[in-house]
């Protein structure tokens, strides 16, 4: 253990070595190497920071600048976290930053993960159980390999719709084609954009497309209304992920009404399902059940029926503790899924991983964690690591493990989510799952529980649809 007085001496000697190196024209790598030779107690990560002449606070500020340069909200990196990464042995934890922080630290310091001696496979999770072993084997690729887009391409989509409208203010077939293509783009790329960014773009496109209806010049008002209904459904879902329950209700109610008006049964069914979801979030289980039942009745295809049964009806029944009816809904959902022709991608689609996620959550709500465990594991395995769906399944799996007193495994999974998913991409639903896990772990000091609580507490607030932080998000 390096004493506090020795730490003070190290800082003084490091500053002198840095000044000497600068006079000799040495670069940061050469100064870092000199520091390691003269001060064998320090790690490569600390040596590079000292070679740059930065305090930990300044290093954190430089990391934040890397995020801002990419149009992203800075993460919740703290000085104690950086200290533990620089002195892992002193904290008796062998801690290292996760893949995302490794990538950004190397970028901020102007070097590589190898030079910082942070290169490693996986997260270094302890091999204390078979569950942990399985988790390591399904480890995801490094953060930089999970390409999640920023807002770069979104304005161009809106501008193309605008240009089509300028050429044809009556919103003829070319405009409708452009609008439908934009809608498909938003639905398919939903998880690749921070919710507040996508919300703004979808709202602007919807506003553009209402102009022909307002002016009474729309060439095909029914089709235009249909597209506007789906855009409203998308806004409702985004509002839900931004923790704006009132906004979600308004948008989804409009989508339901339009679905009825134009005879789009799928829009109607999906909107009812989303309204059931938002009602459950507010604890309005009776209302959630009413919307879920209406959605199942409106479902036009086996896949949509499976979606409404699994996503809306099953969890609504489970939330009310109606185990037998929930089991019946689960069987009906499985039958409908088996009868479907296959998965469908996108925000309005449904796949086996999501199907299993909702079933696992229902079992957990009904206090049956053993039944939830294999479903949560398969759901996580079926998702692309780093995506919101993967985060949802992984955090649910952590909840199941916490219920079984597997604190180390549960905390490790949650920390992996925080490492891989940038804070501004954490939806309100993911934050709710993090909060539930934090409660489930209680005051445990085992494994990484303490670090998880600290990381959870340091999360920046949720970003709303106006790009502002919501201080009450956690």
C-alpha positions as CSV (number, residue, x, y, z in Angstrom):
1,X,0.0,0.0,0.0
2,X,1.5,3.4,-1.0
3,X,1.2,5.9,1.8
4,X,-0.4,9.3,1.5
5,X,3.0,11.0,2.0
6,X,4.5,8.8,-0.7
7,X,1.7,9.8,-3.0
8,X,2.6,13.5,-2.4
9,X,6.2,12.8,-3.2
10,X,5.3,10.9,-6.4
11,X,3.3,13.9,-7.6
12,X,6.2,16.3,-7.0
13,X,8.8,14.0,-8.6
14,X,6.4,13.4,-11.6
15,X,6.1,17.1,-12.2
16,X,9.9,17.5,-12.2
17,X,10.3,14.5,-14.6
18,X,7.7,16.0,-16.9
19,X,9.4,19.4,-16.9
20,X,12.8,17.8,-17.6
21,X,11.3,15.8,-20.5
22,X,9.7,18.8,-22.0
23,X,13.0,20.7,-22.0
24,X,14.6,17.8,-23.8
25,X,11.8,17.8,-26.4
26,X,10.3,14.4,-25.4
27,X,6.8,13.5,-26.3
28,X,4.1,12.3,-23.9
29,X,5.0,8.6,-24.5
30,X,8.6,9.2,-23.7
31,X,7.8,11.2,-20.6
32,X,5.4,8.4,-19.5
33,X,8.1,5.8,-19.9
34,X,10.5,8.0,-17.9
35,X,7.9,8.2,-15.1
36,X,7.4,4.4,-15.0
37,X,11.2,3.9,-14.7
38,X,11.6,6.4,-12.0
39,X,8.4,5.7,-10.1
40,X,7.7,1.9,-10.3
41,X,4.6,2.2,-8.0
42,X,2.5,4.0,-10.6
43,X,0.5,2.3,-13.3
44,X,0.6,3.1,-17.0
45,X,-2.8,4.9,-16.8
46,X,-1.6,7.2,-14.1
47,X,1.8,7.7,-15.8
48,X,0.1,9.0,-18.9
49,X,-2.1,11.4,-17.0
50,X,1.0,12.7,-15.1
51,X,3.0,12.9,-18.3
52,X,0.2,15.2,-19.7
53,X,0.3,17.3,-16.5
54,X,-3.3,16.8,-15.7
55,X,-5.1,16.4,-12.4
56,X,-7.8,13.7,-12.3
57,X,-10.4,16.5,-12.6
58,X,-8.7,17.8,-15.8
59,X,-8.5,14.2,-17.2
60,X,-12.3,13.8,-16.6
61,X,-12.9,17.1,-18.3
62,X,-10.9,15.9,-21.3
63,X,-13.0,12.7,-21.4
64,X,-16.1,14.8,-21.4
65,X,-14.9,16.9,-24.3
66,X,-14.5,13.7,-26.4
67,X,-18.1,12.9,-25.8
68,X,-19.2,16.5,-26.6
69,X,-17.2,16.4,-29.8
70,X,-19.3,13.5,-30.9
71,X,-22.5,15.3,-30.0
72,X,-23.0,13.1,-26.9
73,X,-23.7,13.8,-23.3
74,X,-20.7,13.2,-21.0
75,X,-20.9,10.1,-18.8
76,X,-20.8,10.0,-15.0
77,X,-17.1,9.5,-14.6
78,X,-15.8,10.6,-11.2
79,X,-12.5,11.2,-9.6
80,X,-12.9,8.2,-7.2
81,X,-13.6,5.9,-10.2
82,X,-10.5,7.1,-12.0
83,X,-8.4,6.7,-8.8
84,X,-9.5,3.1,-8.5
85,X,-8.6,2.4,-12.1
86,X,-5.2,3.9,-11.6
87,X,-4.6,2.1,-8.3
88,X,-6.4,-1.3,-8.6
89,X,-4.3,-3.1,-6.1
90,X,-4.8,-0.4,-3.5
91,X,-8.5,-1.0,-3.7
92,X,-8.1,-4.8,-3.6
93,X,-10.5,-5.1,-6.6
94,X,-8.4,-5.4,-9.7
95,X,-10.7,-2.8,-11.2
96,X,-10.3,-1.6,-14.8
97,X,-12.5,0.7,-16.9
98,X,-15.0,-1.0,-19.2
99,X,-14.7,-1.1,-23.0
100,X,-16.3,2.3,-23.5
101,X,-14.2,4.2,-20.9
102,X,-11.1,2.4,-22.2
103,X,-11.8,3.7,-25.7
104,X,-12.4,7.2,-24.6
105,X,-9.5,7.4,-22.1
106,X,-7.1,6.3,-24.8
107,X,-8.6,8.9,-27.2
108,X,-8.5,11.7,-24.6
109,X,-4.9,10.8,-23.7
110,X,-3.8,10.6,-27.3
111,X,-2.6,7.0,-27.2
112,X,-3.9,3.4,-27.3
113,X,-5.4,1.0,-24.8
114,X,-2.2,-1.1,-25.1
115,X,-0.1,1.9,-24.0
116,X,-2.4,2.5,-21.1
117,X,-2.2,-1.3,-20.3
118,X,-5.9,-1.5,-20.4
119,X,-6.2,-4.2,-23.1
120,X,-8.0,-7.2,-21.8
121,X,-10.7,-9.7,-22.9
122,X,-14.1,-9.2,-21.3
123,X,-14.6,-7.3,-18.1
124,X,-12.5,-9.5,-15.8
125,X,-15.6,-10.9,-14.1
126,X,-15.0,-13.2,-11.2
127,X,-15.5,-16.9,-12.0
128,X,-17.6,-17.6,-8.9
129,X,-20.5,-19.4,-10.5
130,X,-21.7,-21.2,-13.6
131,X,-23.9,-18.2,-14.3
132,X,-20.8,-16.0,-14.4
133,X,-19.0,-18.5,-16.6
134,X,-21.8,-18.5,-19.1
135,X,-21.9,-14.7,-19.0
136,X,-18.2,-14.4,-19.9
137,X,-18.6,-16.8,-22.8
138,X,-21.3,-14.6,-24.3
139,X,-19.3,-11.4,-23.8
140,X,-20.0,-8.7,-26.4
141,X,-17.4,-7.1,-28.6
142,X,-15.7,-3.8,-27.4
143,X,-17.8,-0.7,-27.3
144,X,-16.2,0.9,-30.3
145,X,-17.3,-2.1,-32.4
146,X,-21.0,-1.6,-31.6
147,X,-21.7,1.3,-33.9
148,X,-24.5,3.4,-32.7
149,X,-25.2,6.4,-34.9
150,X,-25.6,10.0,-33.6
151,X,-27.9,12.6,-35.0
152,X,-25.8,13.0,-38.2
153,X,-28.1,11.5,-40.7
154,X,-31.5,12.5,-39.2
155,X,-31.8,16.1,-40.5
156,X,-31.1,15.0,-44.0
157,X,-34.1,12.7,-43.9
158,X,-36.4,15.5,-42.8
159,X,-34.9,17.8,-45.4
160,X,-35.7,15.3,-48.2
161,X,-39.4,15.1,-47.0
162,X,-39.4,18.9,-47.0
163,X,-38.1,19.2,-50.5
164,X,-40.7,16.7,-51.7
165,X,-43.4,18.9,-50.2
166,X,-42.0,22.0,-51.8
167,X,-42.2,20.3,-55.1
168,X,-45.7,19.0,-54.4
169,X,-47.6,21.0,-51.7
170,X,-50.6,18.7,-52.2
171,X,-48.6,15.7,-50.9
172,X,-49.0,13.5,-53.9
173,X,-47.6,10.0,-54.3
174,X,-43.9,11.1,-54.3
175,X,-44.4,12.9,-51.0
176,X,-46.2,10.0,-49.5
177,X,-43.4,7.6,-50.6
178,X,-40.8,9.9,-49.1
179,X,-42.8,10.1,-45.8
180,X,-43.3,6.4,-45.6
181,X,-39.6,5.8,-46.2
182,X,-38.8,8.3,-43.5
183,X,-41.2,6.5,-41.1
184,X,-39.5,3.2,-41.9
185,X,-36.1,4.7,-41.3
186,X,-37.2,6.0,-37.9
187,X,-38.7,2.7,-36.9
188,X,-35.7,0.6,-38.0
189,X,-33.1,3.0,-36.6
190,X,-35.0,3.7,-33.4
191,X,-32.4,2.1,-31.1
192,X,-29.5,3.8,-32.8
193,X,-30.4,7.3,-31.7
194,X,-30.7,8.9,-28.3
195,X,-34.5,9.3,-27.7
196,X,-34.5,13.1,-27.3
197,X,-32.7,13.5,-30.7
198,X,-35.1,11.2,-32.5
199,X,-38.1,12.8,-30.9
200,X,-37.2,16.2,-32.3
201,X,-36.8,14.9,-35.8
202,X,-40.0,12.9,-35.9
203,X,-42.0,15.8,-34.5
204,X,-40.6,18.1,-37.2
205,X,-41.5,15.7,-40.0
206,X,-45.0,15.3,-38.6
207,X,-45.4,19.0,-38.5
208,X,-44.3,19.3,-42.1
209,X,-46.9,16.7,-43.2
210,X,-49.8,18.3,-41.4
211,X,-49.5,21.4,-43.6
212,X,-51.4,19.9,-46.6
213,X,-54.2,18.7,-44.3
214,X,-54.4,22.1,-42.7
215,X,-54.6,23.8,-46.1
216,X,-57.2,21.3,-47.3
217,X,-55.1,20.4,-50.4
218,X,-54.0,16.9,-49.5
219,X,-54.3,14.6,-52.6
220,X,-54.8,11.5,-50.5
221,X,-55.9,12.5,-47.0
222,X,-56.5,9.0,-45.8
223,X,-53.0,7.8,-46.6
224,X,-51.5,11.0,-45.2
225,X,-53.5,10.6,-42.0
226,X,-52.3,7.0,-41.7
227,X,-48.6,8.0,-41.9
228,X,-49.3,10.8,-39.4
229,X,-50.9,8.2,-37.1
230,X,-47.7,6.0,-37.2
231,X,-45.5,9.1,-36.6
232,X,-47.7,9.9,-33.6
233,X,-47.3,6.4,-32.3
234,X,-43.6,6.7,-32.6
235,X,-43.7,10.0,-30.7
236,X,-45.7,8.4,-28.0
237,X,-43.2,5.6,-27.6
238,X,-40.3,8.1,-27.6
239,X,-42.1,10.2,-25.0
240,X,-42.5,7.1,-22.8
241,X,-38.7,6.5,-23.1
242,X,-38.1,10.1,-22.1
243,X,-40.3,9.7,-19.0
244,X,-42.9,12.1,-20.3
245,X,-46.1,10.1,-19.5
246,X,-48.6,12.8,-20.3
247,X,-47.0,13.4,-23.7
248,X,-47.0,9.7,-24.4
249,X,-50.7,9.5,-23.5
250,X,-51.6,12.4,-25.9
251,X,-49.6,11.0,-28.8
252,X,-50.7,7.4,-28.4
253,X,-54.4,8.4,-28.1
254,X,-54.1,10.4,-31.3
255,X,-52.5,7.3,-33.0
256,X,-55.3,5.1,-31.7
257,X,-58.0,7.5,-33.0
258,X,-56.3,7.8,-36.4
259,X,-56.0,4.0,-36.6
260,X,-59.7,3.6,-36.1
261,X,-60.5,6.4,-38.6
262,X,-58.4,5.1,-41.5
263,X,-59.1,1.4,-40.8
264,X,-55.4,0.5,-40.0
265,X,-55.9,-2.4,-37.5
266,X,-52.2,-2.8,-36.9
267,X,-51.8,0.8,-35.9
268,X,-54.8,0.6,-33.7
269,X,-53.6,-2.6,-32.0
270,X,-50.0,-1.4,-31.5
271,X,-51.2,2.0,-30.1
272,X,-53.4,0.2,-27.6
273,X,-50.5,-2.0,-26.6
274,X,-48.3,1.1,-26.1
275,X,-51.0,2.8,-24.0
276,X,-51.2,-0.4,-21.9
277,X,-47.4,-0.1,-21.3
278,X,-47.5,3.5,-20.2
279,X,-50.5,2.8,-17.9
280,X,-48.5,0.0,-16.2
281,X,-45.6,2.3,-15.7
282,X,-47.9,4.6,-13.7
283,X,-49.3,1.7,-11.7
284,X,-52.7,2.0,-13.4
285,X,-53.1,-1.7,-13.9
286,X,-56.9,-1.7,-14.5
287,X,-56.5,0.8,-17.4
288,X,-53.5,-1.2,-18.7
289,X,-55.6,-4.3,-18.8
290,X,-58.4,-2.5,-20.7
291,X,-56.0,-1.2,-23.3
292,X,-54.3,-4.6,-23.7
293,X,-57.6,-6.4,-24.2
294,X,-58.6,-3.8,-26.9
295,X,-55.3,-4.3,-28.6
296,X,-55.5,-8.1,-28.7
297,X,-59.0,-7.8,-30.1
298,X,-57.8,-5.4,-32.9
299,X,-54.7,-7.5,-33.8
300,X,-54.9,-8.4,-37.5
301,X,-52.1,-11.0,-37.8
302,X,-50.6,-13.8,-35.7
303,X,-47.4,-11.8,-35.0
304,X,-49.3,-8.7,-33.9
305,X,-51.5,-10.9,-31.8
306,X,-48.4,-12.5,-30.2
307,X,-47.0,-9.0,-29.6
308,X,-50.2,-7.7,-27.9
309,X,-50.6,-10.8,-25.8
310,X,-46.9,-10.9,-24.7
311,X,-46.1,-7.2,-24.5
312,X,-49.5,-5.9,-23.2
313,X,-51.9,-8.5,-21.8
314,X,-49.4,-10.8,-20.0
315,X,-47.6,-8.2,-18.0
316,X,-50.8,-6.4,-17.1
317,X,-52.2,-9.6,-15.7
318,X,-49.0,-10.4,-13.9
319,X,-48.9,-6.9,-12.4
320,X,-52.3,-7.6,-10.8
321,X,-51.0,-11.0,-9.5
322,X,-53.5,-13.0,-11.7
323,X,-51.2,-15.9,-12.2
324,X,-53.6,-18.4,-13.8
325,X,-54.9,-15.8,-16.4
326,X,-51.3,-14.7,-17.0
327,X,-50.3,-18.3,-17.7
328,X,-53.1,-18.6,-20.2
329,X,-52.0,-15.3,-21.9
330,X,-48.5,-16.7,-22.1
331,X,-49.6,-19.9,-23.8
332,X,-51.8,-18.0,-26.2
333,X,-48.8,-15.6,-27.0
334,X,-46.5,-18.6,-27.7
335,X,-49.1,-20.2,-29.9
336,X,-49.6,-16.9,-31.9
337,X,-45.8,-16.5,-32.2
338,X,-45.4,-20.0,-33.5
339,X,-48.2,-19.4,-36.0
340,X,-46.5,-16.2,-37.3
341,X,-44.3,-16.3,-40.4
342,X,-41.2,-15.0,-38.5
343,X,-39.8,-12.1,-36.6
344,X,-40.2,-8.5,-37.8
345,X,-37.5,-5.9,-37.1
346,X,-38.1,-2.3,-36.1
347,X,-39.8,-0.4,-33.4
348,X,-43.2,-1.6,-34.5
349,X,-42.1,-5.2,-35.0
350,X,-41.6,-8.0,-32.6
351,X,-39.0,-10.8,-32.2
352,X,-38.3,-13.8,-30.1
353,X,-35.9,-11.9,-27.8
354,X,-38.5,-9.3,-26.9
355,X,-41.1,-12.0,-26.5
356,X,-38.9,-13.8,-23.9
357,X,-38.1,-10.6,-22.2
358,X,-41.8,-9.9,-21.4
359,X,-42.4,-13.4,-20.3
360,X,-39.4,-13.3,-18.0
361,X,-40.6,-10.0,-16.5
362,X,-44.1,-11.5,-15.9
363,X,-42.6,-14.4,-14.1
364,X,-40.5,-12.1,-11.9
365,X,-43.6,-10.0,-11.2
366,X,-45.4,-13.2,-10.1
367,X,-42.5,-14.1,-7.8
368,X,-41.2,-16.9,-9.9
369,X,-37.6,-16.0,-10.5
370,X,-36.6,-19.6,-11.4
371,X,-38.9,-19.5,-14.4
372,X,-37.7,-16.0,-15.3
373,X,-34.0,-17.0,-15.3
374,X,-33.7,-19.1,-18.5
375,X,-36.0,-16.7,-20.5
376,X,-34.0,-13.7,-19.4
377,X,-30.7,-15.4,-20.4
378,X,-32.1,-16.4,-23.8
379,X,-33.4,-12.9,-24.4
380,X,-30.0,-11.3,-23.7
381,X,-28.3,-13.9,-25.9
382,X,-30.7,-12.9,-28.8
383,X,-29.9,-9.2,-28.6
384,X,-27.0,-7.3,-30.1
385,X,-24.7,-6.2,-27.1
386,X,-24.9,-2.6,-26.3
387,X,-28.4,-2.0,-27.7
388,X,-31.4,-1.0,-25.6
389,X,-33.0,-4.4,-25.9
390,X,-29.8,-6.1,-24.7
391,X,-29.6,-3.6,-21.8
392,X,-33.2,-4.4,-20.8
393,X,-32.6,-8.2,-20.9
394,X,-29.3,-7.9,-19.1
395,X,-30.7,-5.8,-16.3
396,X,-33.7,-8.1,-15.9
397,X,-31.3,-11.0,-15.7
398,X,-29.4,-9.1,-13.0
399,X,-32.6,-8.6,-11.1
400,X,-33.3,-12.3,-11.2
401,X,-29.7,-13.0,-9.9
402,X,-30.1,-10.4,-7.2
403,X,-33.3,-12.2,-6.1
404,X,-31.3,-15.4,-5.8
405,X,-28.5,-13.6,-3.7
406,X,-26.1,-13.8,-6.6
407,X,-24.9,-10.3,-5.8
408,X,-21.5,-10.5,-7.6
409,X,-23.0,-11.7,-10.9
410,X,-25.9,-9.2,-10.7
411,X,-23.6,-6.2,-10.0
412,X,-21.2,-7.3,-12.8
413,X,-24.0,-7.4,-15.3
414,X,-25.3,-4.0,-14.3
415,X,-21.8,-2.5,-14.5
416,X,-21.3,-4.0,-18.0
417,X,-24.5,-2.2,-19.1
418,X,-23.2,1.1,-17.7
419,X,-19.9,0.4,-19.4
420,X,-21.4,-0.3,-22.8
421,X,-24.4,2.0,-23.0
422,X,-23.7,5.7,-23.0
423,X,-25.8,7.6,-20.5
424,X,-27.8,9.6,-23.0
425,X,-28.9,6.4,-24.6
426,X,-30.3,5.0,-21.4
427,X,-34.0,5.2,-21.8
428,X,-36.3,5.9,-18.8
429,X,-37.2,2.1,-18.9
430,X,-33.5,1.2,-18.5
431,X,-33.1,3.7,-15.7
432,X,-36.2,2.2,-14.0
433,X,-34.6,-1.2,-14.2
434,X,-31.4,0.1,-12.8
435,X,-33.3,1.7,-9.9
436,X,-35.1,-1.6,-9.2
437,X,-31.8,-3.5,-9.2
438,X,-30.3,-0.9,-6.9
439,X,-33.2,-1.5,-4.5
440,X,-32.8,-5.3,-4.8
441,X,-29.1,-5.2,-4.0
442,X,-29.8,-3.1,-0.9
443,X,-26.8,-2.2,1.1
444,X,-24.7,-5.2,0.1
445,X,-21.0,-4.6,-0.1
446,X,-20.2,-7.9,-1.9
447,X,-18.7,-8.0,-5.4
448,X,-19.2,-4.9,-7.4
449,X,-22.4,-3.8,-5.5
450,X,-20.7,-0.8,-4.0
451,X,-19.3,0.3,-7.4
452,X,-22.7,-0.2,-9.0
453,X,-24.4,2.0,-6.5
454,X,-21.8,4.7,-7.0
455,X,-22.0,4.5,-10.8
456,X,-25.8,4.6,-10.6
457,X,-25.8,7.6,-8.2
458,X,-23.4,9.4,-10.6
459,X,-25.5,8.9,-13.7
460,X,-26.3,12.3,-15.4
461,X,-30.0,13.0,-15.5
462,X,-32.2,11.8,-18.4
463,X,-32.4,14.2,-21.3
464,X,-35.9,15.3,-22.2
465,X,-37.3,16.0,-25.7
466,X,-36.0,19.6,-25.5
467,X,-32.4,18.4,-24.8
468,X,-32.6,19.4,-21.1
469,X,-31.6,17.2,-18.2
470,X,-34.4,16.0,-16.0
471,X,-33.2,16.4,-12.4
472,X,-35.9,14.1,-11.2
473,X,-35.1,11.3,-13.6
474,X,-33.6,8.9,-10.9
